[in-house]
Amino acid sequence: MKLRNQLLALACLLVFIAVGILYFRTWVVQKPFGIIVFLGDGLTSNTLTTARLYEGGADHRLVLEKLPNLALITNHAYDFAVPDAAAVATAFATGVKTNNQALSVNPHGDPLRSILEEAQKAGRSIGIVTNGKLTDPGIAAFYAHLANSGDQEHIASQFCDESRLDVAFGGGAEDFLPESKGGHRKDGRDLLLELKQKDRAVVSNKAELENAPAFRTSPIIGVFAHSELPYSNQVESGQQPTLSDMVRRAIEFLQLDPNGYLLVVDNELGTRAAEKNEAEHVLTETIDFDHALAVAQRYAGEKSLLVAAGKHAVGGMTLNGFPLRRDHGVALLGINTLGYPSISWASGPNGPKPPATSGTTEPAVAQNNPQNSPAAFYAPSSINCAGDVIAVGSGPGSERLKGFIDNTVVYRILKENL
């Protein structure tokens, strides 16, 4: 009799445990295994509309337009209403507003813990991907702590000496190499060699990236260009990986951690193109960014948290006139049917050239660079301009992307789901 009662009790206990597990897996909200955040310029309504039309016409839709949650985000810095890349990236990385030019330090210069550091503390693997340089402020704010974002030699030193990234892909070898090896470093250090000596796998081209075994215990660093990577429509076949290639491989490496991962992806080339008034490159890089987002969706899975957010607006690009509904590609470039430039900028190197001296009577003339769309006024590089940017997302936690929010909210969404 006792044995039968014990068996019944054991059966009841097993049923209770099974029901508990089923309830937990079905109704209790789980932390997402994969968390991926995409950051980039071009996520303004003007640029997204133009990119949509450029790729497929008025009826076309970008991948990011299909994500279910959407917010308009404010992005001011602590000291300026219009932020620079360092202040914006710090807000995303730490949830704290700081001064322009500051990288993950508060307005008093004190270091701030980044979301990657929080993720690693929570047991997750962490990674970064950029098509710019690994030392550019838009991505460096996630691992470096510095008051001057222009000190890329110091940023590279922090990357080598202090960061504990499991995956890092991008360009910028010049900041890791000494002058004797064609780099910019004045301290004589070869940081790429030092990384190898610290048991990091260092790859330098697409073939090495693709051939690197996914099952690895040591971090992997990819530095694929001396400076930033080439534009997506200028990549040499088999040499440099695309943004999609780097995102795919990063997920393949990071997802082997049973505790999950956090990956940050930065579209720096969109910024570089905007600074030069290169409208077509802005559009192709925005579309390439969108394609990489689709790759992340496919490889990370529907239950991952995926966020794509704009950093700031650069140059004020605008599509003018009345293109036909199905016009796309080069039909949106050059002079439109009204005789006006199809795309123009508020500021940049293709604006009216200022007089050489204040006393000259020489009239202002527009610079004639056929790669650049015309700008309203001249600046050596397009100037950041005021403008709320867009954030979209899918997966657990992304439902908080609604209405008008600050960019620091993106940090809180990420942290709450670690």
C-alpha positions in Angstrom: 0.0 0.0 0.0 2.8 2.4 0.9 4.6 1.7 -2.4 1.4 2.4 -4.4 1.0 5.7 -2.5 4.6 6.6 -3.2 4.2 5.9 -6.9 1.0 8.0 -7.0 2.8 10.8 -5.3 5.7 10.6 -7.7 3.3 10.5 -10.7 1.5 13.6 -9.4 4.9 15.4 -8.8 6.0 14.6 -12.4 2.7 15.8 -13.8 3.0 19.0 -11.7 6.5 19.6 -13.0 5.5 18.9 -16.6 2.5 21.3 -16.3 4.9 23.9 -14.8 7.4 23.6 -17.6 4.6 23.8 -20.2 3.2 26.9 -18.5 6.6 28.5 -18.3 7.5 27.8 -21.9 4.1 28.8 -23.3 2.9 31.8 -21.2 5.8 33.2 -19.3 7.8 35.8 -21.3 11.3 34.5 -22.1 14.4 36.5 -22.5 15.3 36.5 -26.2 18.3 34.3 -27.1 19.6 36.6 -29.7 19.6 40.5 -29.4 20.7 42.4 -32.5 20.6 46.2 -32.9 21.3 47.9 -36.2 22.3 51.6 -36.2 22.7 53.8 -39.2 22.2 57.2 -40.8 19.5 57.2 -43.4 16.7 56.2 -41.1 14.9 59.5 -41.6 11.6 59.7 -43.5 13.2 61.5 -46.5 16.0 59.0 -47.0 13.8 55.9 -46.4 11.3 57.2 -48.9 13.9 57.8 -51.5 15.6 54.5 -50.9 12.3 52.7 -51.3 11.7 54.4 -54.6 15.2 53.9 -55.7 15.1 50.1 -55.1 11.7 49.4 -56.5 9.3 52.3 -57.1 6.4 53.7 -55.0 4.8 50.3 -54.4 8.0 48.7 -53.1 8.6 48.1 -49.4 11.9 47.8 -47.6 12.4 45.0 -45.1 12.6 47.4 -42.2 9.2 48.8 -43.1 7.7 45.3 -42.5 8.8 45.2 -38.8 5.8 45.5 -36.6 6.9 48.1 -34.1 7.8 51.7 -34.9 8.8 54.8 -33.0 10.1 58.3 -33.7 13.1 59.0 -31.6 14.7 62.2 -30.3 18.5 62.3 -30.3 19.9 65.5 -28.8 23.2 65.4 -26.9 23.8 66.6 -23.4 25.3 69.9 -24.6 23.9 70.4 -28.1 20.5 70.0 -29.7 22.0 68.5 -32.8 24.3 65.6 -31.8 27.4 64.1 -33.3 28.1 60.4 -33.9 29.9 59.9 -30.5 27.1 61.4 -28.4 24.4 59.5 -30.2 26.3 56.2 -30.0 26.9 56.8 -26.3 23.1 57.2 -25.7 22.4 53.9 -27.4 25.3 52.2 -25.7 24.8 53.4 -22.2 21.4 55.0 -21.9 23.0 58.3 -20.8 23.2 61.7 -22.6 26.7 63.0 -22.9 28.5 65.8 -24.7 29.4 65.8 -28.4 32.7 64.0 -29.1 32.5 61.9 -25.9 32.6 58.1 -26.1 30.8 56.3 -23.2 31.8 58.8 -20.6 29.4 61.1 -18.8 29.6 64.9 -19.2 32.1 65.0 -16.3 34.3 62.4 -18.0 33.5 59.4 -15.8 33.3 56.1 -17.6 29.8 54.6 -18.3 29.1 50.9 -18.5 28.0 50.0 -22.0 25.2 47.6 -23.0 27.9 45.1 -24.4 29.6 45.1 -21.0 26.2 44.5 -19.3 25.5 41.7 -21.7 28.8 40.0 -21.0 28.2 40.4 -17.3 24.8 38.6 -17.9 26.7 35.7 -19.5 26.1 36.5 -23.1 28.6 36.5 -26.0 29.0 40.0 -27.5 30.0 41.3 -31.0 30.2 44.3 -33.2 30.0 44.7 -37.0 30.7 47.9 -39.0 31.3 48.7 -42.7 33.4 51.7 -41.4 36.4 51.5 -39.2 36.3 49.7 -35.9 37.5 52.9 -34.3 34.8 55.1 -35.7 32.7 56.7 -32.9 29.4 55.1 -34.0 30.7 51.6 -33.0 33.6 52.5 -30.6 31.1 53.9 -28.0 30.1 50.3 -27.3 33.6 49.2 -26.1 35.7 52.4 -25.6 35.6 55.1 -22.9 37.2 58.4 -24.0 36.5 62.1 -23.9 37.8 62.7 -27.4 36.3 60.5 -30.1 38.9 61.8 -32.6 41.7 60.0 -30.8 41.5 56.9 -32.8 45.0 55.7 -31.9 43.8 55.6 -28.2 40.5 54.0 -29.2 42.4 51.2 -31.0 44.5 50.7 -27.9 41.4 50.3 -25.7 40.1 47.8 -28.3 43.2 45.7 -27.9 43.9 46.1 -24.2 40.5 46.4 -22.5 37.6 45.2 -24.7 36.6 41.5 -24.4 34.6 41.2 -27.6 33.9 37.7 -28.9 33.4 39.0 -32.5 34.5 42.2 -34.1 34.3 42.8 -37.9 35.1 46.0 -39.8 37.8 48.1 -41.3 40.4 50.5 -40.0 43.7 48.5 -40.0 45.5 51.9 -40.2 44.7 52.6 -36.6 46.0 49.3 -35.4 49.4 49.3 -37.3 52.5 51.4 -36.7 53.8 53.9 -39.2 56.6 51.5 -40.1 53.9 49.1 -41.5 51.8 51.7 -43.3 49.6 52.6 -40.3 49.0 55.7 -38.3 50.3 54.6 -34.9 53.1 56.7 -33.5 53.8 54.5 -30.5 55.2 51.7 -32.7 52.7 49.1 -31.5 51.3 46.5 -34.0 47.9 45.8 -32.3 46.9 43.2 -34.9 50.0 41.2 -34.0 49.3 41.7 -30.3 45.7 40.5 -30.7 47.0 37.3 -32.3 49.4 36.8 -29.4 46.4 37.1 -27.1 44.8 34.1 -28.8 42.5 36.1 -31.0 41.9 34.8 -34.5 42.6 37.7 -36.9 41.2 37.5 -40.5 41.7 40.0 -43.2 39.6 39.0 -46.2 36.3 37.3 -47.2 37.8 33.9 -47.8 39.4 33.8 -44.4 36.2 34.9 -42.8 34.2 32.2 -44.6 36.7 29.5 -43.9 37.0 30.3 -40.2 35.4 27.4 -38.2 32.2 28.3 -36.4 33.0 26.0 -33.5 35.6 28.0 -31.8 36.5 28.9 -28.2 38.6 32.0 -28.8 37.4 35.4 -30.1 37.6 36.3 -33.8 38.6 39.7 -35.1 38.1 40.7 -38.8 39.9 43.8 -40.2 39.1 43.9 -43.9 40.4 47.2 -45.1 43.1 49.8 -44.3 40.4 52.4 -43.7 36.6 51.9 -44.1 35.3 49.2 -46.3 34.4 50.0 -50.0 30.8 51.0 -50.8 28.6 48.0 -51.4 28.5 48.5 -55.1 32.3 48.7 -55.3 33.3 45.6 -53.4 35.8 43.5 -55.2 34.6 39.9 -55.6 36.2 37.6 -53.1 38.2 40.3 -51.3 36.1 42.2 -48.8 32.9 40.8 -47.2 29.6 42.7 -47.5 27.7 44.0 -44.5 25.4 41.0 -44.9 28.4 38.6 -45.0 29.7 40.0 -41.7 26.3 39.9 -40.0 25.7 36.3 -41.1 29.1 35.1 -39.9 28.8 37.1 -36.6 25.5 35.4 -35.8 26.9 32.0 -36.7 29.8 32.5 -34.3 27.8 34.1 -31.5 24.8 31.8 -31.5 26.9 28.8 -30.2 26.9 30.4 -26.8 24.0 28.6 -24.9 23.5 31.8 -22.9 22.6 33.9 -25.9 24.3 36.9 -27.5 24.1 40.6 -28.2 25.3 42.0 -31.6 25.6 45.6 -32.6 25.8 46.5 -36.3 26.7 50.0 -37.5 26.2 51.3 -41.1 29.0 53.9 -41.1 29.3 54.1 -44.9 25.9 55.7 -45.1 27.3 58.6 -43.0 30.4 58.9 -45.1 28.4 59.1 -48.3 26.1 61.7 -46.8 29.0 63.8 -45.7 30.2 63.9 -49.4 26.7 64.6 -50.9 27.0 61.3 -52.7 23.2 60.6 -52.9 23.4 57.4 -54.9 25.8 55.9 -52.4 23.6 57.0 -49.5 20.7 55.1 -51.2 22.8 52.0 -52.0 24.1 51.8 -48.5 20.7 52.2 -47.0 19.5 49.4 -49.2 22.5 47.3 -48.2 21.7 48.0 -44.6 18.2 46.8 -45.2 19.5 43.6 -46.9 21.7 42.9 -43.9 18.6 43.3 -41.6 16.9 40.6 -43.6 19.9 38.3 -43.2 19.8 38.9 -39.4 16.1 38.1 -39.3 16.7 34.8 -41.2 19.7 33.6 -39.2 18.6 34.9 -35.7 15.0 33.6 -35.9 11.7 35.2 -35.2 12.0 35.0 -31.4 15.1 37.2 -31.3 14.9 40.9 -30.4 15.8 42.9 -33.5 16.0 46.7 -33.4 17.0 49.1 -36.2 17.5 52.7 -35.2 18.7 55.9 -36.8 21.6 57.8 -35.3 21.2 61.3 -36.7 20.5 63.2 -39.9 23.4 64.4 -42.0 23.3 67.0 -44.8 19.5 67.1 -45.3 19.0 65.1 -48.4 15.7 65.6 -50.3 14.1 64.1 -53.4 12.5 66.8 -55.5 9.9 67.0 -58.2 7.4 64.4 -59.4 9.0 61.1 -60.4 6.6 58.6 -61.9 5.1 55.9 -59.7 7.3 53.1 -61.1 10.5 55.2 -61.5 13.4 53.7 -59.7 17.2 53.4 -59.9 19.0 56.0 -62.0 15.6 57.5 -63.0 15.7 59.2 -59.6 19.2 60.8 -60.2 20.4 63.7 -62.2 18.0 66.3 -63.6 14.2 65.6 -63.3 11.5 66.4 -65.9 11.1 69.9 -64.5 14.7 70.7 -65.1 15.7 70.7 -61.5 18.1 68.3 -59.6 16.2 65.2 -58.6 18.1 65.1 -55.3 19.6 68.0 -53.4 21.2 68.7 -50.0 21.0 71.4 -47.5 24.8 71.5 -47.0 28.0 69.9 -48.2 30.9 70.0 -50.6 28.8 70.5 -53.7 27.3 73.8 -52.5 28.1 77.3 -53.8 31.8 77.8 -53.3 32.5 80.7 -50.9 34.8 83.6 -52.1 38.5 83.0 -51.6 38.7 86.2 -49.4 36.2 88.5 -47.9 37.1 91.3 -50.2 36.9 89.4 -53.5 34.2 90.3 -56.1 34.3 86.8 -57.6 30.8 85.3 -57.7 30.1 82.1 -55.8 30.1 79.1 -58.1 28.9 75.5 -57.5 31.5 72.9 -57.3 31.3 70.5 -60.2 31.7 67.0 -58.9 29.4 64.7 -60.9 29.4 62.1 -58.1 27.7 64.6 -55.7 24.2 66.0 -55.7 24.0 69.8 -55.4 23.8 71.5 -52.0 22.3 74.8 -50.9 25.4 76.0 -49.2 29.0 74.9 -49.2 30.7 73.0 -46.3 33.8 70.8 -46.6 31.6 68.0 -45.2 27.8 67.9 -44.9 26.7 69.2 -41.5 24.6 67.2 -39.1 21.1 68.7 -39.0 18.2 68.6 -36.6 15.7 65.8 -37.1 14.0 63.0 -35.2 14.9 59.6 -36.6 13.1 56.3 -36.9 13.4 53.1 -34.8 11.7 49.9 -35.8 11.8 46.4 -34.2 10.5 42.9 -33.8 10.6 40.3 -31.1 10.3 40.4 -27.3 10.6 43.9 -25.9 10.3 45.7 -29.2 6.6 46.6 -28.5 8.0 49.5 -26.5 9.0 51.1 -29.8 5.9 53.3 -30.2 5.1 56.9 -30.4 7.7 59.5 -29.6 10.6 58.3 -27.4 14.2 59.2 -26.7 17.1 57.2 -28.1 18.1 56.3 -24.5 14.9 54.1 -24.4 16.5 51.8 -26.9 19.3 51.1 -24.4 16.7 50.3 -21.7 14.8 47.9 -24.1 18.1 46.1 -24.7 19.1 45.9 -21.0 15.7 44.7 -19.9 15.9 41.8 -22.2 19.5 40.6 -21.4 
